Amino acid sequence: MIAIIDYGMGNLRSVQKAFEKIGAHATVTQDPNDIRKANKVVLPGVGAIQPAMEKLQSLGLIPVIWEAIDQGKPFLGICLGLQLLFERSFEGGEVQGLGILKGTVEKFTSLKVPHMGWNQLKIQQSSSPLFKEIENSSNVYFCHSYFVKPLNQSITATTTDYGVEFTSSISQDRLFGVQFHPEKSQSIGLKILKNFTEMHPVKAAQHWESLGAHWLHVVDLDGAETGEIKNFKYIIDIVKSVQIPVEMGGGIRTENDIERLLNIGIKRVILGTKVLEDRSFIKTILKKWGEKIAVSFDPQSIKISARTNPSIPIDQSSVGASPDLPIITLSMGTHGWTKTAISQIEIKDKNSGPLKELQDWGLRCLIFTDITKDGTLAGPNFPAIEQMLNVIDIPMIASGGISSIEDVKKLLELHKKYKHLSGAITGKAIYEGKLDFKEAVQLCSQKG
């Protein structure tokens, strides 16, 4: 159930009707017990912060709102509901908000107010689940005179221009807020509300398990960008909801991070950036946990060159056929794979170099992703995958660009030659319906 908080400010019925249009059950309530029972909470509203705070206080709803957010329930503030999440507003003097987010609420001064009508969204967080399948520059409906200024700009999910470029929505873990009115924004608004109703990752995890997934690969994209785990509550929920093993990466930087993940049931922890930043760290981790650790190589560019003249790139299509194994050079980011690559790894053979060192320390699984292919639905970099298989003996999982049954068949052909090609990771292709996941799993099972 979705609880729409009723504190006497706003057209709550229009929000409820919007949820009904997308087939979601939403109840308008000011009963704290109803809000506690709900699995998602919406705080709408129009008007000024001071009377809104007074009404929330008088109804005893402020601690209930805090409780819902602390518990990690998906929470959506709409219009005034977004502004209430911040520390203070300068509407009619300085007024205290809920203080859940650091920042202020300030008045437009460059153009007339209210800012009323249709305006465009500039997507700043492409990974925000609230804006899944929402195109950049989509138009939504606004009616407001004040806007939020988050202290931490990384929580800004979209911006909009109205004399100034202001934060028109925020996204942080399971906490969301929009300055516009999705219930008045026609198909785009309804899609945003639908994204909110479908937000729990447990459903997706259980879906892929039901279709025969052998492992679940989870990446904390927020963590990968910031360098610290951001979605721990989601991860706990996922692990508890499925029977298949779960591996997880993104934002893992300390021994304590790894221990926390293993303690909640993660079967394999994936390390990437940290391997390049601190060799002594990865040596210690591999000695301690060995088979519970995977290292992910996510090169931002790959060069394959002839061993006889490394300065000359060779035709990658001939990699597997060449008796003189080529040299592969990976340009890797050292502060998360979204950052500029500043480190190069040269791999010549099985007997030397960083991969040999990692295997000697106890590495038993490598994940290889060509970032230039990842998310493109253009097919994997098969020559690079094959060359990597040539220079390691441990199990390797291929990732990046897998988008069709034909891609899966090609990987199975490689598996015939390289038995340590132990798996493949796909994401966008199955979510967008480009790859029939059940068919792919069945094909892999038939081929052993």
N, C-alpha and C positions, 0 to 999 in steps of 0.2 A: 504493500500500500504506500502511496505517496501522500504525505501530510502537507497541506497548504496552510500555513500559519495565518490565522485570522486575528488581527489586532485592531480591526476597525479602520484600516487605511488602505484603500485601493479597491479596484473592481475584481474581487476574488473569483467571482463566478466566471468571468471571461477566461481567467487562467485555468480554472477547472474544466471549462468546456473545451479548451484547446487540448488538454490531456485526454479528454473523452474522445476527441476526433482521431487521436492516434491509438485508441484502444487501451489507454492506461487508466487504472482506477485511482482517482485522487479525491481526497476528502478535505473539505474546508473545516478547520477546527482550531479552537483555542484551548483545548483540553491537553494539558501536559502529558497525560497518559497515552492519548492517541498519538501524539508526536513521538513519544518514546517507543511505541509499538511499530511505527512506520519504518520501512527500510530506506526511504528517501524523503528528504524534507525540502520544501520550497518556501522562501520568505519573499513574497511580493510586496508591493506598496507604491503609493504615490503621495507626495506632500513633503513635509519638512522633517528633519531628523529629531528635533527636540520633542514635539508631541508624540512622534513614533516611539522614542525611547521611554517616554512617560507611560504610554499605554502598554508597552512590553513589560515594563517594570510592574505596573499595577496588576497585570494578569499573571505575574510570576513566570514569564516565558524566557527571560534572559538566561537563567541557568540551564533551561531545557535546550536552548539553542547551542550554548557552549557544549553541553553534554553530547548532543547529536554530532557536532563537528569533531569533538575529541574522540568519539567512538569510530570515526571514519565513515559515517554514513554519507552517501552522496548528498550534497547540500547545494541548492541553487538560490542565489539572491537575484531578484528582478527589480530593476530601476532603483527605487528607494531602498529595496532590500540589499542591493549591492553596496550602496553608500553606507548603510548601517553597519556593515562589516568592519569599517575602518575606525581609526582611533578618535578622530574629531572632525567636525565640520565648522565652516565659518559662515553658516547660514543663520543670520540674525545674531551675530556674535559667535564666540567659540562655544561649541556644544560637543559633549562627549558622545561618541558612538559606542558600539559593542567592543571595539578594540581587538577584534580577532585578527585583523590584518593591520600592519603598520602603514600609516599614510594619512592623508587628509582629503577632505571634500571641499572643493573650491568653486567659485562662480566664474562663468564665462564673462570676459570683459571685452573681447575683441569684436563680437557680433551681438546682435539683438538676442534677447532671451524671451521665452524659452526656445531652445533648439527643438523645433517641432517638424516632424515629417520624415521622409525617407532619406537615408544616407548610407554610405558604403562602409563595409568592414574590411580592414587590412589585416590579414591573418599574420600573427606574430608567433604563435605556437602551433605549428602544423601538426604536432603530435597530440594536441589536446583532444580527448575523446568527445568533448562537447561540440567540436567543429569538424567531426568526421564527415567527409564527403560534402563539406560546405566550401564552395569555390571562393577564392579571393575576390574582393570587390562586390560580394553579394550585398544587396540592399535590404535593410531592416528599418523598423519604425521607431523613432525616438520622440520623447517629449520630456525635456528636463532643462533646468537652468544651471545646475551644478554638476561637476564631474569629479571622479576620484583621481588622486595622484598617489599611487603606491610608492612607498619608500623603496621597495625591492621591485624594480622594473621587470625582473624575470618572470613575475607572475602574470604580466600582461599577456592576454591571449589574442586580443584584437585591439587595433586602434582605429580611430575615425577622425576625419578632419572637419573642424568647425571653427575656423579662425586660428585654432591651435590643433595640433594632433593630440588627442586625448585618449586615455584608456577607456575603451568601450566594453571590455569584458576582462575577467581575470580567471585564471585556472591554476590551482595549486592542489596537488594530490586529488582528493575527492571534493574539494571546495571550489565552487564556481559562482560567478556573478556576472550579470549582463546589465548594461545601462539601458539598452533598448528593450522593447516589449515584444518578446517572441510570440505572445498570444495575438498580437496585431500585425505580425510580419509575414502573414500568409504562408506559403509552402516552405520558405526558408526557416521561419520561426518554428513551424511544426516539426521540421527535420531536426532542429536544435533540441527541441523538447523530447523528441523521440530518442536522440542520442543520449540525453540525460536518463531516460527511463531504462535504456539498455546498457547502462554503464558498468555493471558489475562484471569483472573479468571471469568470475567463477563459471558463468554460463558458457562462455567461450571455451574455457578449459574442459569442461564436461562434454561439450559438443565434439571437440576434436578427439577426446578419449573414446567417445561412443563410435566414432568413425574408424577406430583402430590405431590411433597414434601410439607408438612405442615409447616415446619420450615427449615431454613438453618443454619447449625451449622458451624461457622467459627473459626479456631484457628490460631493465629499468632505464628507459630512454632519458628520463629526467636525471637519473643518477649518472648516466654516461656523460651527460653534458656538464653537470656540476661537480662531479668527482665524489659524490657521497650518495648512499642509498636513500631514495626519496619515497619509495612506495612499499615499505616493509609490510604494512597492513594488508595490502593487496596480495603480497606474496604468501603471507600466512594463510589467507583465505583460499588461494589457489591450491597450495599443498594439501590442505585439509579436505579439499573437494574432490580430489582424484586419487585413483589407485596407482596410476603409472608414475614412474620416476620423473622428477622435475629438475632441470638444470637452470641456473640463473646467473646472469651477468649484468654489468652496468653499475658504476659507482663504487665498486668494491676496492678499497684501498688499504685496509688494515687486517691484521690477524683476527681482531675482534669481530670485524664484519663477517669473515669467513666462519668463525665459530658460531655466531648468531644464526647464520643461514643453515649450517649443518644441523644445529640443534632443533630447528623447526621442521626438519625433514627434507631439506634440499639435498638431492643425491649427488649433484656435481656443481661445483662453483667455478664460474668462468672468469678468468683474469686476462686482461688485455693490456691496457696502458701501463699498469703497475709493473708488468714484466720488463718493459723498456726503461722505466724510471729507476728501478731498484733491483739489481741482480741479486744482491744478498737476501732481499726479502723473498723473492720467488724461490731461491735455493732452500731457504728455511721452510717455506710453505710446502714445497714438494717433498722434502724429507719428512715432514710431519704428517701430511695428508695424502700424498701420492695420487692414488687412483680416484680420489674425490675432487681432484682439480683438473680443469681443462684450461689450456691456453688458447686464446683467440688471436690469430694474426689477421688484421683487417687493413691491408695495404690500400693506400689512396692512389697509388700508381704502381705498375708492375712493368719491369723491363726484362726481357729474356734475350740474352746475347750469346754469341758463339764463344766457346771456351778458347778457341785459337786466337780470337781477336775480340775481347770483351767490349770494345768501343763500338762494335757494329751490331745493332739489333738484328735478330734473325726472324724469319717467317714463323710465327707461333704455331701455325698449322702443322709444321714439320717436327714439333718438339718430340712427340712420342716416337717418331720413326728414326730419330738421329741416334746413331751408336755413340757419338761423342756428346755426352750429356751437356746441355748448355748451362750457363750461369743465370740464376734468377736474382734480380735485385728488387726488394720491396721497400717502397717509401712509406714509412709508418708515422702516424701522429703519436706524440708522447704525452699529450694531455687530453685524452679522449679522442675517439675517431672522428669527431666533427671538427677538430682543430687542424691547423696547418701542419702538414707533415714536416718534421725536422730531423728525422732519423732514418738512415738507410741500413737495411740488412742485406748482405750479400750471401747467397747460399750456393755453394759449388758442388757439394757431395755429401754423403752420409757420414763421413769420417771427421768432419771439422765444422766449426761455426756454431752459431747460437742454438740451432735446433739440436745438434749433437749434445751440446752442453745441457740443455733442458732435459733431454732423454736420460742423460747420465745422472741427473739429479732426481729422476723419478717420474717425469712427465709420462702419462699414459694416454693422453687424448689431445689432439690438436683440432681446432676449428679454423677453417680457412675461408675468408670472405673477401672477395674483390669488391671494395666499396664502390668502384665505378660501375659495377653491375647491379649492386644491391638496390632493390626497389624499382628497377627499370623495366622488369618483365621482358628483358631482351635476351635471356639465356645466360648461363654461367660462362666464365672464362675457362673453358675446358683445357686449353694448353697449359695455363698456369696451374690448374688443379693437378694435371698429370705430372708436371715437373715437380710440384711439391711432393706428390706421392713417390717420385723417384728418389727423393733425398731424405725420407724418413721411413722408419719401420713400425712405428706405433700407429694405432687407429687414428684416422683423420675423417672429419666430417666436413662435407662441402656445403658452402652457403653462398648466396648472392646471385640473383638473377634467375633462379629456377622458376619457370613459368608455364611449363607444359608437360604433358605425358612424354613427348619426344625428348625433352631434357632429362626426365627420369630414366628413360630407356638408355640414353647415352651414358649416364652415370652408372647404370647397371652393367653396361659393356666395359666401362673402366674397372668396375668391381671384379669382373672376370680375370683381369690382368693383375689388379692390385687388390688383394683380399683385405688389406688394411683400410681401404675406403669403406668405412663402417656405417655411414649414414649421410643424410642430407637434411638441410633446414630450409623450409619455405614459409613465407608469411603472406606478403601482399597478394600473391597469385591465388591463394586459397580463399582469402577474404574477399577478393574481387571476382571469384568464380572462374578465373582463367585456367586453373588446374583442379581437376576432380580429385580431391584428396583421398577419398575412399578407393578410387581406382588406382591411384598411385601406391597406396599402402598395400593393396592386394597384389599389385604387380611385383613390388619388392618382396613380399612374403613368398610368392611363387618362385622367385629367382633365388631365394635363400639369402 
